[in-house]
Amino acid sequence: MTGVQTCALPICNGEPIAVWVLDRSEGIEKSAIIRPGIINKGRSLRVCFRIYHPASPYGLGQSADRRLLGLGITTLRVDRI
């Protein structure tokens, strides 16, 4: 699939909060704002990521690894604003 970009959709408590286009670069920081209505007092925050068009390192000519990958998280920070 030439020209198709990998995208990530962060979802908090079942609500999509952003759409991120991922460009294969190292160390890219992404952020999103979680609207107040998504978080209810006393409830936990459930965060998940839906990945569209994952790619393999093999398909990108990077290695023999054929796993489809989409998002590598090294740090996740949640701040109150």
KOLTOR-604775 format. One record per atom (N, C-alpha, C): residue in one letter; y, z, x. Coordinates in steps of 0.02 Angstrom, whole numbers, padded with zeros to 5 digits, always signed. Example, Ala and Ser with C-alpha at 12.3 -4.5 7.8 and 13.67 -1.06 7.14 Angstrom:
KOLTOR-604775
A-00284+00390+00660 A-00225+00390+00615 A-00165+00390+00660 S-00112+00354+00642 S-00053+00357+00684 S+00002+00394+00645 
END
This chain:
KOLTOR-604775
M-00059+00000+00042 M+00000+00000+00000 M+00062+00000+00044 T+00085-00054+00063 T+00145-00059+00105 T+00207-00048+00063 G+00254-00009+00089 G+00317+00002+00056 G+00317+00059+00005 V+00260+00090-00007 V+00256+00145-00055 V+00269+00210-00018 Q+00317+00250-00042 Q+00334+00312-00008 Q+00299+00371-00040 T+00280+00419+00002 T+00251+00481-00022 T+00307+00523-00053 C+00293+00551-00112 C+00341+00594-00146 C+00308+00660-00164 A+00348+00713-00166 A+00324+00779-00186 A+00367+00803-00244 L+00335+00831-00294 L+00369+00859-00352 L+00356+00934-00353 P+00406+00975-00331 P+00396+01048-00335 P+00402+01070-00408 I+00355+01113-00428 I+00352+01137-00497 I+00351+01213-00496 C+00396+01244-00534 C+00399+01317-00538 C+00387+01339-00610 N+00337+01382-00619 N+00318+01406-00686 N+00311+01348-00735 G+00282+01293-00712 G+00268+01236-00754 G+00326+01187-00763 E+00384+01201-00733 E+00443+01158-00740 E+00458+01121-00675 P+00462+01054-00676 P+00483+01017-00616 P+00555+01036-00598 I+00568+01048-00533 I+00635+01068-00513 I+00668+01018-00465 A+00631+00969-00439 A+00660+00920-00394 A+00609+00864-00383 V+00632+00811-00353 V+00588+00757-00328 V+00607+00746-00256 W+00560+00752-00211 W+00572+00742-00140 W+00536+00680-00116 V+00572+00636-00081 V+00542+00579-00048 V+00528+00601+00024 L+00465+00595+00045 L+00444+00618+00111 L+00440+00558+00157 D+00468+00565+00217 D+00475+00507+00261 D+00435+00511+00326 R+00387+00554+00332 R+00342+00559+00390 R+00376+00589+00452 S+00439+00607+00449 S+00473+00637+00506 S+00451+00709+00515 E+00457+00733+00576 E+00440+00802+00591 E+00499+00848+00574 G+00485+00906+00548 G+00536+00958+00540 G+00590+00944+00489 I+00575+00909+00436 I+00625+00895+00385 I+00628+00954+00337 E+00688+00978+00322 E+00697+01034+00276 E+00713+01007+00207 K+00679+01033+00157 K+00692+01014+00087 K+00711+01078+00050 S+00752+01070-00002 S+00770+01128-00043 S+00776+01108-00116 A+00773+01158-00159 A+00780+01148-00231 A+00807+01212-00261 I+00842+01206-00316 I+00868+01264-00351 I+00825+01277-00413 I+00803+01338-00421 I+00763+01358-00479 I+00812+01386-00531 R+00818+01351-00587 R+00865+01372-00639 R+00847+01441-00667 P+00896+01481-00686 P+00882+01549-00711 P+00832+01551-00769 G+00832+01503-00813 G+00787+01503-00870 G+00714+01496-00852 I+00699+01473-00792 I+00630+01463-00771 I+00598+01530-00751 I+00639+01576-00727 I+00614+01641-00706 I+00631+01693-00759 N+00579+01726-00785 N+00590+01780-00834 N+00579+01846-00799 K+00618+01896-00817 K+00610+01963-00786 K+00540+01988-00797 G+00512+02017-00744 G+00446+02046-00749 G+00389+01996-00740 R+00404+01932-00737 R+00352+01882-00727 R+00351+01859-00655 S+00294+01838-00634 S+00289+01811-00566 S+00313+01739-00566 L+00328+01715-00506 L+00350+01646-00497 L+00291+01606-00470 R+00269+01557-00506 R+00213+01515-00484 R+00243+01448-00460 V+00231+01432-00397 V+00257+01371-00367 V+00198+01326-00348 C+00201+01264-00368 C+00151+01215-00346 C+00186+01149-00331 F+00150+01105-00298 F+00178+01041-00277 F+00131+00985-00299 R+00157+00937-00335 R+00119+00877-00354 R+00139+00822-00305 I+00089+00792-00272 I+00101+00742-00221 I+00083+00673-00249 Y+00129+00626-00242 Y+00119+00557-00262 Y+00115+00512-00201 H+00067+00468-00199 H+00058+00419-00145 H+00047+00452-00077 P-00002+00497-00072 P-00017+00526-00006 P-00042+00471+00041 A-00037+00484+00106 A-00058+00435+00157 A-00104+00469+00208 S-00145+00430+00240 S-00188+00457+00293 S-00158+00442+00361 P-00167+00486+00410 P-00145+00470+00478 P-00177+00405+00503 Y-00239+00391+00482 Y-00272+00329+00501 Y-00234+00268+00473 G-00216+00271+00410 G-00179+00216+00378 G-00110+00205+00408 L-00082+00258+00438 L-00016+00253+00470 L-00021+00235+00544 G-00084+00226+00568 G-00094+00209+00638 G-00083+00267+00686 Q-00089+00329+00661 Q-00075+00388+00703 Q-00137+00419+00733 S-00195+00415+00698 S-00257+00445+00723 S-00316+00418+00683 A-00375+00444+00697 A-00436+00423+00661 A-00446+00465+00598 D-00402+00511+00584 D-00406+00555+00525 D-00393+00515+00461 R-00443+00511+00418 R-00437+00471+00357 R-00419+00513+00295 R-00406+00578+00304 R-00387+00620+00247 R-00319+00597+00219 L-00313+00598+00153 L-00249+00584+00121 L-00207+00648+00122 L-00149+00644+00154 L-00105+00702+00162 L-00037+00686+00132 G-00001+00738+00110 G+00063+00724+00080 G+00119+00772+00100 L+00103+00835+00111 L+00156+00884+00123 L+00128+00939+00168 G+00159+00951+00224 G+00139+01005+00269 G+00193+01058+00267 I+00177+01117+00243 I+00226+01171+00238 I+00217+01219+00296 T+00270+01229+00335 T+00268+01277+00390 T+00302+01343+00370 T+00353+01338+00328 T+00390+01397+00304 T+00412+01385+00233 L+00406+01436+00191 L+00431+01433+00122 L+00476+01494+00113 R+00539+01481+00096 R+00587+01535+00088 R+00616+01533+00018 V+00619+01591-00014 V+00649+01597-00080 V+00708+01645-00074 D+00767+01622-00091 D+00828+01663-00087 D+00857+01671-00156 R+00885+01729-00169 R+00922+01741-00231 R+00994+01717-00219 I+01019+01677-00265 I+01089+01653-00257 I+01130+01674-00317 
END
